[in-house]
Each structure stands twice: as structure tokens, then as C-alpha cells.
Amino acid sequence: MESCPSVKNIILLDSEGQRVAVKYYSDDWPTNSAKEAFEKSIFTKTQKTNARTEAEIAMFENHIVVYKFVQDLHFFVTGAEDENELILATVLQGFFDSVDLLLRGTVDKKEALENLDLILLCLDEIVDGGQLVKHWPLLGNI
């Protein structure tokens, strides 16, 4: 039986690795300190890559992490090690495109913090409890 695609977390960090917006949908990181340590680790591992033109994919602590950098923001989507990378990349691109629309093309930390409520609402519309929301138009007929 085929399972529904799922996401473990969606993370938006600034250029210094500090949280802007995060949502965790998995118990893989049971405490806030574990979540912060994971965020710091993926930031450190990816900060020297050039993920500005296209999304990059990496394996990290038995998870697939898809990420993209825009201005002073770093977008991350994490899935299980057996999750489909293309689905995770689509979630990442959909999240970025949604943020770009919500911020009217000015995707930077200042605008993101001023519109944090819209970004968090966007996250809730893309993923519900780790499962991708079926009415999300970019996913088509998954």
C-alpha cells in the first residue's frame, strides 16, 4: 500500500541561522533544544553551498533535507530518508513561491518578520500534521 507523502519539518532561518519561522510535524526532535540543535546543524552544513538558483538536496542525520537560499533567508524542508525528493522539492518551491507572493516580491528577513502571521498561515495551508494538504494546487494529483 502506497503511503501519502509527508514532511518532518519546514524551517525558515535568517542568514545567521536564527529562526524566522519553523513548524515541526514529527517527534524526531522531542525538545526545543533538540530542534534548535538540528536547525543549527543543517544551517552550518549548508551555509557554504550555492543554493540560490536551484534547490539543493542533502542527507542529514537520516533525513532528506531540501533547501534554497533567497536574499537573507534560508528555506528548508525535511523528510524521511525514504521520502520522494521531488515531492519535498515541490513543497519547498511551493512554500517559497507562496512567501514571495505574500511578501509582494520582497523576500527578506525584515518583510518576513513583519508578515510572520501570513507565513505561518501559509505553512498551515501546505502541511497539516506532516501530511501534505490535498487541495494544495502545486501537488496536482498525488
N, C-alpha and C positions, 0 to 999 in steps of 0.2 A: 504494500500500500504506500502510495506516494504521500509524503508529508508536505504541509504548507510551508513555504519559505518563512524563515524567522530571522530576527535581528536580536543581538545580545545587548547592544547599546548604540546610541548616536551621541557623538561628542563634538562640541564646538569650543575650540580653545583660541586664545589670542596668540600673538607672535612670541610671547614669553612663556607659553604653556599654562597660562591661568584659565580657569573655567569661564566661559561665557554662558553656555547652555549645555546641559547634559541630561540624558534620560537613559536609565538602565532598566532592562527588561529581563534580567537574568539574576539568579542567586550566585553566579560565579564569583562575584565580588560582594561578600555579605556585609561589609562595614564601609563606612565613608572613607576611612583611611586606606582600605584596600582599593577602593575606586580611585582615590586621588593618586595612589602609587601606580596604578595601571595607566592613568592619564599621563603622569609624568614619564613613565617608561615609553609609551608609544610616541610621545612628543619628542623625547630625547633620541629615539631610534630613527624618527622620520624627518627631523628638522633640517638635516643637511641634504635631503633629496630635493629634486626639482619637480614637484607635483603641481606645477602651476598651469600647465597647458592641458594635461590629461590626468585622470585619476590613476593612482598607483595602488598596487596590491602587495601586501606583505603577510607572512605568517608570523604571529607573535603570541607566545605562551599558549600554543594550541588553539589559536583563534585566527580567523582571517580578518585582516584589517584593510579596508579600502579607504583611501584618504586623498584629499585635494586641498591645496592652499590657494586662497584668494586674498589679495591685499595683506592685511594683518590678521586674518582669520584662518584657522586650520580646521577643516571639516573631516570627521572620521565616522565610519560605520563599521561595526564589528559583528561578525557572525561565527557560527561554529565552524570547526575545521572541515566539516563535510558539506558546508553550505555552498550554494552556487555563487561563484564570484561575480557573474554577470548580474544576478539579482541584486547583490549587495552594491555593485557599482551603479545600478539603476536607482536604487534607493538614495545613494549618495548624490547622484546627479539631480534627482528629483528634489531632494532637500535643498541643495544649492540653488537650483532654479527657483524654487519657492521663496527662499530667502531673498534672492535677487529681485524678484517681483515685489515682495513685501517692503523691501528697503529702497524701491524705485531705482535700482541700478547702482546705488551707493553701498556696496558691500564692504563695510569696515567695522571695526570694534565699536566706535562711538555710535554709529547708527544701530548696530545690533543691540547694544545695551539700552538705547532709547526705545527700541521696539521689541524688547525681550518678551513681552506678553504675546506678541504675534508669532515670534519664533517658537515659543513653547507650544502655542496652539497648533502651529504647523506640524511640530513633532507628533502631537496627539492625533492629527489627521492622517499621518503617514503610517504610524505603527501603534497598535493597541495591544498592550501586554506581550510585546515581542512578535506578534503576528502582523503581517502587512495587511492594511485595510483594503478590502476587496474593491471598494469604489475608487481607489486611487487611480486616476486615469493613465499615468505613465506605465503602469504594470500590465495593462491590457488584460488578456485572458490567462492569467496564471492559474 
